[in-house]
Amino acid sequence: MAARESFSSVGSTVIYISDVDDILKAVSIYGKRWLYTTYVALSIASCFPTGWHMFAITFVGGLPDDYHCRVGANQSIPQIYKDGKWTNDKCRMYKNESSGDNQTIPCNNGWVYYTDYQSTIVTEWDLVCDRDYLPQMAQTIFVVGTLIGAGSLSPLADWLGRKTVHIGSQMAMAIVGIITIFSPNYVMFAVMRVITGALQQGVVLSTSVLLFELFPAEKRALCTLSISIFWAMSLVILATFGYFVRNWRYFQLLISIPSFIDLLGIWCFPESIAWLIGRGKFDEAERTIETAVKGAKIKIPISASLLKMAVPERPSLRRSSSEMSDLKRRSSDPRRSSTQAPPEPDFEEKRETLLDVMKHPRLRWYSLIMCLMWFNVSMAYYGISLSATSLVGNRYLNFGLVGVTEIPSYLLTLLVTTKFGRRIPSCCVQVAGGIALIVVAFIPKTLSDGTSLAPLIVTVTMVGMLFESSAFSLAFLYGQEIYPTSTRNSGMGLSSVCARIGGMLAPFAGYMMTKIYWFPGVFLGSVSIIIGLLVLYLPEPLGRPIPQKIADMDSWTRQRYRPPTDDNMADEQLPALPEGQEQYDEEDL
């Protein structure tokens, strides 16, 4: 990094930096309080509502503990032998027992439910027996919505900005969530779930990219993986909501209203500095930087070397004469470069898109592996999470354990990736998670002497969850580092689309456990192991500067990035804050 400073007439130190990542480094040093306050606020605003809506079906569509046909006079319920005991048939009843006719018929008077829920969509709309797939289908429909949102709202965030898409999606998600409460039937409920899923992705992807672009390279892992801790906390809170609010309509209202607090973000949340610079919004970028380092008496103007990288907001249209004059004035300012003013920016430069990524041989291969990785981690992670209430034991405790288990996994992932990078840890956690899922598939519920192995099943499942949640957080980090700023949101959207395809299969993991107990674990585990090994073909992004353009990726390799030596870095350190009114001359620097 080339960084120069001078003392301005108004008493502020002016630092001239010619690299986006170094601007972010300066902000992280001189605006630390602003940066981390913004980070926590955005993480809570994003993770809590989106996590609640994603997993709401666990309690909104909660299955009753037991049920059977509602019978009238001269009618009764046949008994069936299952799991070593006689129980009532859930879906059939005798046609007329008093006549001695043993003919059975489907339930035609509704059902009697035995459950600790006051109401769910299952009990309200009788989604049992030949309709028992509909609660899982509601989640699959939600994932279809996330696929739509990932494919449509992510590119929109590259055009309109991360902050705009975040707040707009959040408000719309809250409104749709409240409308869902008034669903008179399953069809309307399903439609609302599709829309909610699409908007959920608008919030998740735009915010994750915005937070990623607020931090310099050496802190990317910290910010990206720490977001996952807030996600895990949202699951614990959701389990608490489910325990105390047993009516699905009140529960839906409870998870929707908090999103309106995000309206404050219109004034409080910043736009991505990297995005603003890449789109040529230099004045807004400088205002954001000024707000970040306010109180530090530091000025960080945009250098001319960054001006030449700017891409017009609408490449097909020419800039106005005033815009051209302003940019030429900026680019010709000799103070904006540590050496000399670069050539005049190319204002007609083509804006890069996801299509350009697909045309690039190496990035095309990286994108394919990234899509497979997202497909796998989404299918395994949501498969375990959504089937947690189907495990033996207390449903609320089991679901809460999912969130609690994730927290140490994210902390461990943070430590490992900081030391060993992304590539090897990502492979290891996916393979280990796959092995755990296969093992738990063959643990019997009880031994021959009647001893319950429920604690062992839950423990091994949570171990698998620990590895798969770590793999999911690494996928988010890896995806944001693989794609350059010019196409990052679009690339993340592509990866998320693949994740949603895997997520559409996940809701049926719990359903399949009631049919073929071992199949979900073996299938999810095998896929996790295979795709985990493919990750070894990806490059190692640890420590590399944030790529702005596709061309910046050409030198990436599988080996860990080695920064320049201390001798070469001697003049590349950010200057220290001035003490008192001490003045600096450029010749002294």
C-alpha positions, 0 to 999 in steps of 0.5 A: 500500500502506498500511503502518504499523509499531510497536515491540512489547514483545518487541523486534520491529517490527510492520508492519500491511499491508492487501494480500496483494501487499504482504505478499509484498513485505515477505517478499521484503525481510525474508525474502530468504534464506528466499524464494530458498532455498525457490524453488531447492529447489521448482524442482529438486524439481518440474522435474527429475523431471517433465521426466525422466518427460515425455521418458523415452520419447525413450530408453525408446522409442528407435528402433534405427538399423537392423533387418531380419527374422530369417531362417532357413535358405533364407531371405533379405531383399529389397533396396529402393532408398531415399534413393539407396542399396540397403538391406535391407527392414525388414519383409518377407523371402522366403518360401523363396529356395531354391525360386526363389519370389520371394514375400515375407512379413512377418517371422515370426521376429522382428527383428535390431536394430542399435543402441547401446541395450542394450534399449528397449521397441521392441527388447524388444516388437518395436514396429516395422513394422506396430506402429511407431506404438506408441512414439509412442502411448505418449507420446500416452497419457502426454499423455492422462494429463497432461490428466486430471491437469490437469483433476482435480488442479489444482482439488484444489490450490485446495481442499487446498492447493498444497503438499499436492498437490505432495508427494502427486503427487510421491510417487505418481509415484515409486511408479508410475515404479518399478512401470513397471519390471516391465511385462511387456508394452506394455499395462501400460507404457501404463497406467503412463504414463497414471497417471504423466502425470496425477501429473506435472501434479499436481506441475508445476501446483501447484508453479508456482502455489505459487512464483508466489504466493510473490513480489510483482508486480514479481518474478513474471516473474523467478520464473516464467521462472527455473523454466524454466531448471531445466526446461532443465537437467533435459533436459540431465541426461536426455540424460546419463542416456540416454548412460550408461544404455542399458537402459530398465528401469534408466533408468526406475529412475534417473529415479524414485528421486530423487522420494522426496527430496521427502518432506523437503518435508513439513517444509521447504516452505511453503504459499502465503501468498496461498492461506492468506489466501484460505482463512481460514487466518490463523494458518498464514499468519502462522506461514509469514510468521514463518518467512520473516522469522525473524531480521529482528525483524519481525512482519507480522500479517494485517490486518482488510481481508484478513480480510473477503476470506477464503472459508470452506473449506466455504461450505455449513457454518457456522464453529464458534463458536470460529472465529467469535470468533477472526475477529471478534477479529482483524477488530475489532483497530484495529491491523490497519488503517492507517486504521480497522477495516473492516466485519466480514467476510462469512463466507458469501461464495461461493467463486469457481470456474472456472465464474465465470470462464466467466460473466465476458465478458472473462475468458471471452475471455481464457481462450479465447485462453490455451487456444489459446496453450497448445495451440500452444506445447505442440504446437510445443515438444514436437513439436521436443523429441520429434523431436530424436533423429530429426534427423541426427547424434548422438541424445544430443547433439541432445537435449542441445542442446534443453535447452542452447538453452532456457537462453539463451532463458529468460534473454533472455525474462526481460530482454525481458518485464521491459522490454516486458511479456508481450503483445508479446513473446509474440506475437513469439516465437510468430510467429518460431518459426513462421517458423523451423519453416516454413523448416527444413521446406524445407531439403534433407538434402543438395545435388545434389553430395552436401554434407550440410546436416545442420548447417544443419537442426539450427541452424535447428531449434534457433533455432525451439526457442529461440523456442518454448521462450520462448513456453512459458515466457511462457504459464506466466507469462501464465496465472498472471497472467491468473487471480486467486488464487481460481481460479488453479490451476483456470484453469491446469488449464484451460490445461494441458488445452488444452496436453495436446491439443496435446501429444497431436499432438506425438509424431507429429512425428518419425513424420511426418518419416519419412513426409512430411518437410516436413509437421510443420514447415509445420503447426506453424509455420503454427499458431504464427503464427496463434495468436501474432497472437491474443495481441495481444488479451490485456491487459498484466499487467506490474507489476499487483498479483496479482489476488485475485478476479475483480472485480480483473480488471475494470480491466485493459487492453491497455496497460502498467500505470502505477503511482501517481506518486512523490508518491502513493507517498510513504507507501506504502513499506515501513518500513526495518528498525530499527537497534539498539533504536530505537523507533518511535511510530505518530504518527512514521510 
